[in-house]
Amino acid sequence: MRVKCRGCSAKFRVDDAHGGKWGVCCMCRQRTMLPIPDPERLIAWACKVPWSKLSRFIRANGARGHSREIITDLVRVVESRRWAEEERERQQRRLSKSERGAQRDSQRRTLAELRELSPYEFEQLVAELFCMQGYRAVAVGQPADNGIDVTIRTQSGEKWAVAQCKRYGSRTKVGAMEIRDFGGAYALSGALHGFFFTTGTLTRHARKTAKGFPWLTVYTGDALVTYIEGIRRQFEPKSEVPDRVAGPPEWTC
């Protein structure tokens, strides 16, 4: 089959071995999609080639030079492939949406389970998370705990962080006063970092107050569930606690 360059109109011959690929005109150096001369091979190729390649072939007018009947057959194949590809993409979107919904449901169940813990059990859970990371964490919360529920020390015994734990229901919010109270307790503790864990949420003023404390990291609701699962996936398989902690990890709100 002889085809014409779309850039300089030079004519050149194309065989089946090079059809369906990009070629470069020897005269103007323009890239052009080379057609497939054999009609039967063209239809068979269109049925099995990856959709992305077939789509590029059609957009680049790679079927030029064939009769109307062959073009009609090719159009039927392309439309069938396009419908199948669109259906596959719709199924993937539905699956992805279903997976996200399942993840949210799982988080809700896990968050509900956290809310069923007693305040002391919740504090113990937080302490265990830091112990899994190689720290020496102790739940010290009690009615007269001076605003500190968990103390976290390095293996050398230095106080690294303190934590406040609030096991609240879905409708209970942490207020700015509670954040400020913990700030005062942190200032007296001598720790380097502070953490506030709650199964509830923060009020708008509480969030603003928390942002004013650069030493404070807050985990609420689903973010708390994600944090717990991340720590468990990273550290649970390890059977030994490291003898020494090189330094504090990087935390994100």
FENRA-V983301 format. One record per pair of residues at least 12 apart in sequence whose C-alpha atoms are under 10 Angstrom apart, sorted by sequence separation. I is the first residue (numbers start at 0). J is the second residue. D is the distance in whole Angstrom. If there is no record, write none. Layout:
I/J/D + I/J/D
This chain:
0/12/6 + 1/13/6 + 20/32/6 + 21/33/6 + 22/34/10 + 45/57/10 + 62/74/10 + 125/137/9 + 126/138/6 + 137/149/6 + 138/150/7 + 149/161/6 + 150/162/6 + 165/177/10 + 181/193/9 + 0/13/5 + 1/14/9 + 11/24/9 + 19/32/7 + 20/33/6 + 21/34/9 + 123/136/9 + 125/138/8 + 126/139/10 + 136/149/7 + 137/150/6 + 138/151/9 + 148/161/8 + 149/162/5 + 150/163/9 + 181/194/9 + 0/14/7 + 10/24/9 + 11/25/9 + 18/32/8 + 19/33/5 + 20/34/8 + 123/137/8 + 124/138/9 + 136/150/6 + 137/151/7 + 147/161/6 + 148/162/6 + 149/163/7 + 163/177/10 + 181/195/8 + 195/209/9 + 0/15/9 + 9/24/8 + 17/32/10 + 18/33/5 + 19/34/6 + 20/35/9 + 122/137/9 + 123/138/6 + 135/150/8 + 136/151/4 + 137/152/9 + 146/161/10 + 147/162/6 + 148/163/5 + 149/164/8 + 163/178/9 + 8/24/10 + 9/25/9 + 10/26/10 + 17/33/7 + 18/34/5 + 19/35/6 + 57/73/10 + 122/138/6 + 123/139/9 + 134/150/10 + 135/151/6 + 136/152/6 + 146/162/9 + 147/163/6 + 148/164/6 + 201/217/9 + 7/24/9 + 9/26/7 + 17/34/8 + 18/35/4 + 19/36/10 + 57/74/9 + 121/138/9 + 122/139/8 + 123/140/9 + 134/151/6 + 135/152/5 + 136/153/9 + 146/163/7 + 147/164/8 + 148/165/9 + 178/195/8 + 201/218/10 + 4/22/10 + 6/24/8 + 8/26/10 + 9/27/9 + 15/33/9 + 17/35/8 + 18/36/7 + 120/138/9 + 122/140/7 + 134/152/6 + 135/153/6 + 136/154/10 + 146/164/10 + 163/181/7 + 200/218/9 + 201/219/8 + 4/23/9 + 5/24/9 + 7/26/7 + 8/27/9 + 14/33/9 + 15/34/8 + 16/35/8 + 17/36/10 + 18/37/9 + 119/138/8 + 133/152/9 + 134/153/5 + 135/154/6 + 162/181/9 + 193/212/9 + 199/218/9 + 200/219/6 + 201/220/10 + 4/24/7 + 6/26/9 + 7/27/6 + 13/33/7 + 14/34/9 + 15/35/6 + 16/36/10 + 57/77/9 + 119/139/9 + 129/149/10 + 133/153/8 + 134/154/6 + 135/155/9 + 161/181/10 + 193/213/9 + 194/214/8 + 195/215/7 + 196/216/9 + 197/217/8 + 198/218/8 + 199/219/6 + 200/220/6 + 3/24/10 + 4/25/10 + 6/27/7 + 7/28/9 + 12/33/10 + 13/34/7 + 14/35/7 + 15/36/6 + 41/62/8 + 119/140/7 + 129/150/10 + 130/151/8 + 133/154/7 + 134/155/9 + 135/156/8 + 163/184/10 + 192/213/9 + 193/214/6 + 194/215/6 + 195/216/6 + 196/217/6 + 197/218/6 + 198/219/6 + 199/220/6 + 200/221/10 + 4/26/9 + 5/27/10 + 6/28/9 + 7/29/9 + 13/35/8 + 14/36/6 + 15/37/7 + 18/40/10 + 19/41/9 + 34/56/8 + 118/140/9 + 119/141/8 + 126/148/9 + 129/151/7 + 130/152/9 + 134/156/9 + 135/157/10 + 136/158/10 + 140/162/10 + 162/184/10 + 163/185/10 + 192/214/5 + 193/215/5 + 194/216/5 + 195/217/5 + 196/218/5 + 197/219/5 + 198/220/5 + 199/221/9 + 4/27/9 + 6/29/6 + 13/36/7 + 14/37/9 + 15/38/10 + 18/41/9 + 32/55/9 + 33/56/9 + 34/57/10 + 54/77/8 + 118/141/9 + 125/148/9 + 126/149/6 + 129/152/9 + 130/153/10 + 135/158/9 + 136/159/10 + 138/161/10 + 140/163/9 + 161/184/9 + 162/185/9 + 178/201/9 + 191/214/7 + 192/215/6 + 193/216/6 + 194/217/6 + 195/218/6 + 196/219/6 + 197/220/7 + 198/221/8 + 4/28/10 + 5/29/8 + 6/30/9 + 12/36/10 + 32/56/7 + 38/62/10 + 41/65/10 + 53/77/8 + 125/149/8 + 126/150/8 + 134/158/10 + 135/159/10 + 136/160/9 + 137/161/10 + 138/162/9 + 140/164/9 + 161/185/7 + 173/197/8 + 177/201/10 + 190/214/10 + 191/215/10 + 192/216/8 + 193/217/9 + 194/218/8 + 195/219/8 + 196/220/9 + 198/222/9 + 199/223/10 + 4/29/8 + 5/30/9 + 6/31/9 + 15/40/8 + 19/44/9 + 31/56/10 + 32/57/9 + 34/59/10 + 123/148/9 + 126/151/8 + 134/159/9 + 136/161/9 + 138/163/10 + 160/185/9 + 172/197/9 + 173/198/10 + 197/222/10 + 198/223/7 + 226/251/10 + 4/30/9 + 5/31/8 + 15/41/9 + 19/45/10 + 32/58/9 + 33/59/9 + 34/60/8 + 35/61/8 + 36/62/9 + 54/80/10 + 122/148/7 + 123/149/8 + 134/160/10 + 136/162/10 + 138/164/10 + 171/197/10 + 172/198/9 + 173/199/7 + 174/200/9 + 175/201/8 + 178/204/10 + 179/205/9 + 182/208/10 + 196/222/10 + 197/223/7 + 198/224/9 + 226/252/10 + 4/31/7 + 32/59/6 + 33/60/9 + 34/61/5 + 35/62/7 + 36/63/9 + 38/65/8 + 42/69/8 + 46/73/9 + 50/77/9 + 53/80/9 + 54/81/9 + 121/148/10 + 122/149/7 + 161/188/8 + 171/198/9 + 172/199/6 + 173/200/6 + 174/201/6 + 175/202/7 + 178/205/6 + 182/209/9 + 196/223/7 + 3/31/10 + 4/32/10 + 31/59/7 + 32/60/7 + 33/61/6 + 34/62/6 + 35/63/9 + 36/64/8 + 37/65/9 + 38/66/9 + 41/69/9 + 42/70/9 + 45/73/7 + 53/81/10 + 160/188/9 + 161/189/9 + 171/199/6 + 172/200/5 + 173/201/5 + 174/202/6 + 175/203/8 + 176/204/9 + 177/205/8 + 178/206/9 + 4/33/10 + 19/48/10 + 31/60/9 + 32/61/5 + 33/62/9 + 34/63/7 + 35/64/9 + 36/65/8 + 41/70/10 + 45/74/10 + 119/148/9 + 159/188/10 + 160/189/9 + 161/190/6 + 168/197/9 + 169/198/7 + 170/199/7 + 171/200/7 + 172/201/5 + 173/202/6 + 174/203/8 + 175/204/6 + 176/205/8 + 178/207/10 + 179/208/7 + 185/214/9 + 223/252/10 + 31/61/8 + 32/62/9 + 33/63/9 + 34/64/8 + 35/65/9 + 38/68/10 + 39/69/9 + 42/72/7 + 43/73/10 + 46/76/7 + 50/80/7 + 118/148/10 + 158/188/9 + 159/189/9 + 160/190/5 + 161/191/8 + 162/192/9 + 163/193/8 + 164/194/8 + 165/195/8 + 166/196/8 + 167/197/7 + 168/198/7 + 169/199/5 + 170/200/8 + 171/201/9 + 172/202/6 + 173/203/10 + 174/204/7 + 175/205/4 + 178/208/7 + 179/209/8 + 182/212/8 + 185/215/9 + 222/252/8 + 2/33/8 + 32/63/10 + 34/65/9 + 38/69/7 + 42/73/6 + 45/76/7 + 46/77/8 + 49/80/10 + 50/81/8 + 146/177/9 + 158/189/7 + 159/190/5 + 160/191/6 + 161/192/7 + 162/193/6 + 163/194/6 + 164/195/6 + 165/196/6 + 166/197/6 + 167/198/5 + 168/199/6 + 169/200/8 + 171/202/10 + 172/203/10 + 173/204/10 + 174/205/5 + 175/206/7 + 177/208/10 + 178/209/7 + 2/34/8 + 20/52/9 + 38/70/9 + 41/73/8 + 42/74/10 + 45/77/7 + 157/189/10 + 158/190/5 + 159/191/5 + 160/192/4 + 161/193/5 + 162/194/5 + 163/195/5 + 164/196/5 + 165/197/5 + 166/198/5 + 167/199/5 + 168/200/9 + 173/205/7 + 174/206/9 + 175/207/8 + 176/208/9 + 182/214/9 + 1/34/10 + 19/52/9 + 42/75/10 + 43/76/9 + 46/79/9 + 47/80/10 + 50/83/10 + 51/84/10 + 157/190/9 + 158/191/8 + 159/192/6 + 160/193/5 + 161/194/6 + 162/195/6 + 163/196/6 + 164/197/6 + 165/198/7 + 166/199/7 + 167/200/8 + 172/205/9 + 173/206/9 + 175/208/6 + 179/212/9 + 182/215/8 + 217/250/10 + 218/251/9 + 219/252/9 + 0/34/8 + 2/36/10 + 19/53/9 + 38/72/10 + 42/76/8 + 46/80/8 + 50/84/8 + 146/180/7 + 147/181/7 + 157/191/10 + 158/192/9 + 159/193/9 + 160/194/7 + 161/195/9 + 162/196/7 + 163/197/8 + 164/198/9 + 165/199/8 + 174/208/9 + 175/209/8 + 178/212/9 + 181/215/10 + 216/250/7 + 217/251/9 + 218/252/7 + 0/35/8 + 1/36/9 + 21/56/9 + 38/73/9 + 42/77/10 + 45/80/9 + 145/180/9 + 146/181/6 + 165/200/10 + 215/250/10 + 216/251/7 + 217/252/6 + 0/36/6 + 19/55/10 + 20/56/8 + 126/162/9 + 145/181/9 + 146/182/9 + 216/252/6 + 0/37/9 + 19/56/7 + 125/162/8 + 146/183/8 + 147/184/7 + 178/215/10 + 215/252/9 + 19/57/10 + 21/59/10 + 125/163/9 + 145/183/9 + 146/184/5 + 147/185/8 + 150/188/9 + 152/190/9 + 125/164/8 + 145/184/7 + 146/185/8 + 151/190/9 + 178/217/10 + 21/61/10 + 122/162/9 + 124/164/10 + 144/184/10 + 145/185/10 + 150/190/9 + 20/61/9 + 122/163/8 + 123/164/10 + 147/188/9 + 151/192/9 + 19/61/7 + 122/164/6 + 145/187/10 + 146/188/10 + 151/193/10 + 210/252/10 + 18/61/8 + 19/62/9 + 121/164/7 + 122/165/8 + 145/188/10 + 150/193/10 + 18/62/10 + 121/165/8 + 122/166/9 + 149/193/10 + 119/164/9 + 121/166/7 + 149/194/9 + 118/164/8 + 119/165/10 + 120/166/9 + 147/193/10 + 173/219/10 + 118/165/7 + 119/166/9 + 148/195/10 + 172/219/10 + 118/166/6 + 147/195/10 + 117/166/8 + 118/167/9 + 116/166/8 + 114/165/10 + 115/166/9 + 116/167/10 + 169/220/8 + 114/166/6 + 115/167/9 + 168/220/10 + 113/166/8 + 114/167/6 + 115/168/9 + 162/215/9 + 167/220/10 + 113/167/9 + 114/168/6 + 160/214/10 + 161/215/10 + 162/216/9 + 163/217/10 + 164/218/10 + 165/219/10 + 113/168/10 + 114/169/8 + 160/215/10 + 162/217/10 + 192/247/9 + 191/247/10 + 111/168/9 + 110/168/10 + 111/169/9 + 194/252/10 + 110/169/9 + 3/63/10 + 2/63/8 + 3/64/10 + 2/64/7 + 1/64/8 + 0/64/8 + 0/65/9 + 125/196/8 + 122/196/9 + 121/196/9 + 121/197/9 + 121/198/10 + 114/197/9 + 113/197/10 + 114/198/6 + 113/198/7 + 114/199/9 + 154/240/10 + 111/198/9 + 154/241/8 + 155/242/9 + 159/246/10 + 160/247/10 + 110/198/7 + 154/242/7 + 155/243/7 + 159/247/8 + 110/199/9 + 153/242/10 + 154/243/6 + 155/244/8 + 153/243/8 + 154/244/7 + 153/244/6 + 154/245/10 + 152/244/10 + 153/245/9 + 153/246/9 + 153/247/9 + 128/226/10 + 132/230/8 + 128/227/7 + 131/230/8 + 132/231/9 + 128/228/10 + 131/231/8 + 129/230/9 + 132/233/9 + 133/234/9 + 125/227/9 + 128/230/7 + 131/233/9 + 132/234/7 + 124/227/9 + 128/231/8 + 131/234/6 + 132/235/9 + 130/234/10 + 131/235/7 + 131/236/10 + 132/237/10 + 135/240/10 + 114/220/10 + 128/234/9 + 131/237/8 + 133/239/9 + 134/240/8 + 113/220/10 + 128/235/10 + 131/238/9 + 133/240/5 + 134/241/9 + 131/239/9 + 132/240/8 + 133/241/6 + 134/242/9 + 111/220/10 + 131/240/7 + 132/241/8 + 133/242/8 + 134/243/9 + 110/220/7 + 113/223/10 + 130/240/8 + 131/241/9 + 133/243/8 + 134/244/7 + 109/220/10 + 110/221/7 + 113/224/9 + 133/244/7 + 109/221/9 + 110/222/10 + 132/244/9 + 133/245/10 + 107/220/9 + 110/223/8 + 134/247/10 + 106/220/9 + 107/221/8 + 110/224/6 + 106/221/6 + 109/224/7 + 110/225/10 + 106/222/9 + 109/225/10 + 132/248/9 + 106/223/10 + 107/224/9 + 103/221/9 + 106/224/7 + 105/224/10 + 106/225/8 + 109/228/10 + 106/228/10
